[in-house]
Structure formats: C-alpha cells, structure tokens
Amino acid sequence: MTAIEQTEAARPRGTRLPRRARRNQLLGAAQEVFVAQGYHAAAMDDIAERAGVSKPVLYQHFPGKLDLYLALLDQHCESLIQAVRTALASTSDNKQRVRATMDAYFAYVEDDGGAFRLVFESDLTNEPAVRERVDKVTNECAEAICDVIAEDTGLSRAESMLLASGLGGLAQVVARSWLHSDRSVPRDQAVQLLTSLAWRGIAGFPLHGTEHH
C-alpha cells in the first residue's frame, strides 16, 4: 500500500495508528498537498486537514513544513535511483537496457501520485537541502548508467559520465514532456521512439575489445 493509499484508508479523525503507519499517512497527505499547491502555497493546516489529524499530531512527526518536504524528496529520489538500477540490471542486452531505462523514467513520471513534480519541478530549488537531493538523484542515476557505458565501451570515466548524463537528461525531460502533452503518444510507442533515438547514438561506440557494436 502506498503512502497516498494509506492516507485514504486512515483519513477519519480519531483513528489511532502505529507510529510508522501514521508517518506514512502524513507523508501521503503532504504529497497530495505539495503536488497540488506547490511548497510555498501549501500550509501545515492543509496537510493536517488532508490527513484528518490535528496540527499537534502532525508536528509530533515533523517539526516543520520543510522537514516534511525533505522526507518526501528522500523517499521519491531513492525510488527513481532504484528503478534505474533495476532497469540496467534487468538484461545484458544493451539495446534492451536502454529501453528499460527509458521506460523507468516514463513509469516514474506517470505514477507515484505526481511525486516527480516534487523532484524535477519543485518551486523550492533555491533551498540548499532541496537542491542537494535533486542533484543527488540526477548524479546517482547518471553514475549507474555510466558504470555500464564505461565497462562496455572502455571509454574513460569522465567520457562515460558525459554520455550517461546525456541519456539520463534525455529520458527525464522527454518523459515529462510526454506527460504534459496528455500522453498524446501511447507510452510504449513513446518509449520505443526515445529508445531508437538514444540507441542510434550510444550504439556508435564499439563494445570494448571489438571493432563493431
């Protein structure tokens, strides 16, 4: 059950929940409010009301609004990092690896209650703690892609990281553009188009120890 589903299940006031379940419920409520309103417009009153709890209960778990936001970022940044790592490890066929990685980004922006907006479309990127987390998810996803490129092509770490950053950035920006276009192209087709574009580029680098990709 996701945090948002737990919010729906536990919303009536007066329900006593174990501490971990309550925390997850509050995070789910906060996610709904932050996604809908943005950080600056959201208020702790809104989040408490959405969760069906009193403000003192909310403050027992999170001292302030920024603490709530950072907890959500930690959760959803890690979710994308793990999705990319899982995609890369899902096959040894490099073209399929590219497709799986592209699809991981599309799945991330399409699902999870709009959490990608907190990561990639935040109205709080001037806050150092937020910027640090956004940079971390970008860098760790690129590092995971870089590991595969460096191993398979024999390119230097720096060269591989540039290519990996390009692939990750391409996937993230196009996936968001696709979502904002109201999914005007079916997801499978969109992923295939992006895979074809990315593969035509990365396949130009021969596998390490061979003359052909």
BAGU-977009 format. One record per residue (C-alpha): x, y, z; residue number from 0. Coordinates in nm, 2 decimals, always signed. Layout:
BEGIN
X Y Z NUM
...
//
This chain:
BEGIN
+0.00 +0.00 +0.00 0
+0.14 +0.34 -0.10 1
+0.16 +0.64 +0.13 2
-0.13 +0.80 -0.05 3
-0.34 +0.48 -0.02 4
-0.27 +0.48 +0.35 5
-0.38 +0.84 +0.37 6
-0.71 +0.74 +0.21 7
-0.76 +0.44 +0.44 8
-0.67 +0.63 +0.76 9
-0.82 +0.98 +0.70 10
-1.10 +0.98 +0.95 11
-1.01 +1.17 +1.27 12
-0.96 +0.98 +1.59 13
-0.81 +0.67 +1.44 14
-0.50 +0.55 +1.63 15
-0.22 +0.42 +1.41 16
+0.12 +0.28 +1.48 17
+0.39 +0.54 +1.46 18
+0.53 +0.42 +1.12 19
+0.18 +0.39 +0.97 20
+0.09 +0.74 +1.09 21
+0.42 +0.88 +0.95 22
+0.34 +0.72 +0.61 23
-0.01 +0.85 +0.62 24
+0.11 +1.21 +0.69 25
+0.36 +1.18 +0.41 26
+0.09 +1.07 +0.17 27
-0.13 +1.37 +0.27 28
+0.17 +1.60 +0.24 29
+0.25 +1.47 -0.11 30
-0.11 +1.53 -0.22 31
-0.10 +1.89 -0.10 32
+0.25 +1.97 -0.22 33
+0.18 +1.83 -0.57 34
-0.14 +2.02 -0.59 35
-0.03 +2.35 -0.45 36
+0.35 +2.37 -0.45 37
+0.57 +2.42 -0.15 38
+0.51 +2.78 -0.09 39
+0.13 +2.78 -0.12 40
+0.10 +2.47 +0.10 41
+0.03 +2.51 +0.47 42
+0.07 +2.27 +0.76 43
-0.30 +2.33 +0.83 44
-0.38 +2.20 +0.48 45
-0.17 +1.89 +0.53 46
-0.32 +1.82 +0.88 47
-0.67 +1.86 +0.74 48
-0.59 +1.64 +0.44 49
-0.46 +1.37 +0.68 50
-0.75 +1.40 +0.91 51
-0.53 +1.48 +1.21 52
-0.47 +1.78 +1.44 53
-0.17 +2.00 +1.39 54
-0.01 +1.88 +1.71 55
-0.01 +1.53 +1.58 56
+0.15 +1.64 +1.26 57
+0.42 +1.83 +1.45 58
+0.49 +1.53 +1.66 59
+0.62 +1.36 +1.35 60
+0.76 +1.66 +1.15 61
+0.89 +1.98 +1.32 62
+0.81 +2.19 +1.01 63
+0.70 +2.20 +0.65 64
+1.05 +2.17 +0.51 65
+1.11 +1.86 +0.71 66
+0.80 +1.70 +0.55 67
+0.91 +1.81 +0.21 68
+1.26 +1.67 +0.25 69
+1.13 +1.34 +0.38 70
+0.92 +1.31 +0.06 71
+1.22 +1.40 -0.15 72
+1.43 +1.14 +0.01 73
+1.17 +0.88 -0.05 74
+1.10 +0.96 -0.41 75
+1.45 +1.03 -0.52 76
+1.55 +0.69 -0.39 77
+1.26 +0.54 -0.58 78
+1.39 +0.67 -0.91 79
+1.75 +0.57 -0.84 80
+1.64 +0.22 -0.76 81
+1.42 +0.20 -1.07 82
+1.71 +0.30 -1.29 83
+1.94 +0.05 -1.13 84
+1.68 -0.23 -1.16 85
+1.63 -0.14 -1.53 86
+2.01 -0.16 -1.60 87
+2.04 -0.49 -1.42 88
+1.73 -0.64 -1.59 89
+1.92 -0.77 -1.90 90
+2.26 -0.80 -2.06 91
+2.13 -0.69 -2.40 92
+2.24 -0.33 -2.42 93
+1.95 -0.21 -2.65 94
+1.70 -0.36 -2.41 95
+1.89 -0.19 -2.13 96
+1.84 +0.14 -2.30 97
+1.47 +0.07 -2.34 98
+1.43 -0.05 -1.98 99
+1.60 +0.27 -1.86 100
+1.39 +0.50 -2.07 101
+1.08 +0.32 -1.95 102
+1.18 +0.36 -1.59 103
+1.17 +0.74 -1.63 104
+0.83 +0.72 -1.81 105
+0.69 +0.50 -1.53 106
+0.83 +0.74 -1.27 107
+0.66 +1.05 -1.41 108
+0.33 +0.86 -1.49 109
+0.29 +0.70 -1.15 110
+0.35 +0.77 -0.78 111
+0.09 +1.04 -0.73 112
+0.28 +1.30 -0.92 113
+0.58 +1.28 -0.69 114
+0.81 +1.35 -0.98 115
+0.69 +1.71 -0.96 116
+0.85 +1.75 -0.62 117
+1.18 +1.63 -0.76 118
+1.20 +1.78 -1.11 119
+0.95 +2.07 -1.09 120
+1.00 +2.19 -0.74 121
+0.93 +2.56 -0.66 122
+1.20 +2.53 -0.38 123
+1.52 +2.46 -0.57 124
+1.68 +2.77 -0.42 125
+1.68 +2.58 -0.08 126
+2.02 +2.41 -0.05 127
+1.88 +2.09 +0.11 128
+1.64 +2.05 -0.18 129
+1.90 +2.13 -0.44 130
+2.13 +1.87 -0.28 131
+1.87 +1.60 -0.31 132
+1.78 +1.69 -0.67 133
+2.14 +1.69 -0.77 134
+2.19 +1.36 -0.59 135
+1.91 +1.18 -0.78 136
+2.05 +1.32 -1.11 137
+2.40 +1.22 -1.03 138
+2.33 +0.88 -0.89 139
+2.12 +0.78 -1.19 140
+2.40 +0.90 -1.42 141
+2.65 +0.71 -1.22 142
+2.46 +0.39 -1.26 143
+2.43 +0.44 -1.64 144
+2.80 +0.54 -1.65 145
+2.91 +0.22 -1.49 146
+2.76 +0.02 -1.78 147
+2.89 +0.25 -2.05 148
+3.25 +0.25 -1.91 149
+3.25 -0.13 -1.87 150
+3.11 -0.20 -2.22 151
+3.30 +0.06 -2.42 152
+3.63 +0.11 -2.25 153
+3.57 +0.49 -2.25 154
+3.72 +0.69 -1.96 155
+3.51 +0.75 -1.66 156
+3.48 +1.12 -1.75 157
+3.37 +1.04 -2.11 158
+3.12 +0.78 -1.99 159
+2.97 +1.02 -1.73 160
+2.91 +1.28 -2.00 161
+2.72 +1.02 -2.21 162
+2.53 +0.89 -1.91 163
+2.43 +1.24 -1.81 164
+2.30 +1.30 -2.16 165
+2.10 +0.98 -2.16 166
+1.95 +1.04 -1.82 167
+1.87 +1.40 -1.90 168
+1.71 +1.30 -2.23 169
+1.49 +1.04 -2.06 170
+1.38 +1.27 -1.78 171
+1.30 +1.57 -2.00 172
+1.12 +1.37 -2.27 173
+0.92 +1.17 -2.02 174
+0.80 +1.49 -1.85 175
+0.72 +1.65 -2.19 176
+0.52 +1.34 -2.28 177
+0.32 +1.35 -1.96 178
+0.25 +1.72 -2.00 179
+0.13 +1.66 -2.36 180
-0.15 +1.45 -2.21 181
+0.01 +1.13 -2.33 182
-0.06 +1.22 -2.69 183
+0.15 +0.92 -2.80 184
+0.09 +0.58 -2.63 185
+0.36 +0.51 -2.36 186
+0.50 +0.20 -2.53 187
+0.53 +0.39 -2.86 188
+0.69 +0.69 -2.69 189
+0.94 +0.47 -2.51 190
+1.03 +0.30 -2.83 191
+1.08 +0.63 -3.02 192
+1.31 +0.75 -2.74 193
+1.49 +0.42 -2.73 194
+1.55 +0.43 -3.11 195
+1.70 +0.78 -3.08 196
+1.92 +0.70 -2.78 197
+2.03 +0.37 -2.92 198
+2.14 +0.52 -3.25 199
+2.37 +0.74 -3.06 200
+2.52 +0.51 -2.79 201
+2.55 +0.21 -3.03 202
+2.80 +0.42 -3.23 203
+3.05 +0.34 -2.95 204
+3.20 -0.01 -3.01 205
+3.20 -0.26 -2.73 206
+3.53 -0.28 -2.55 207
+3.77 -0.52 -2.73 208
+3.56 -0.53 -3.06 209
+3.55 -0.33 -3.37 210
+3.17 -0.34 -3.40 211
+2.89 -0.26 -3.16 212
//
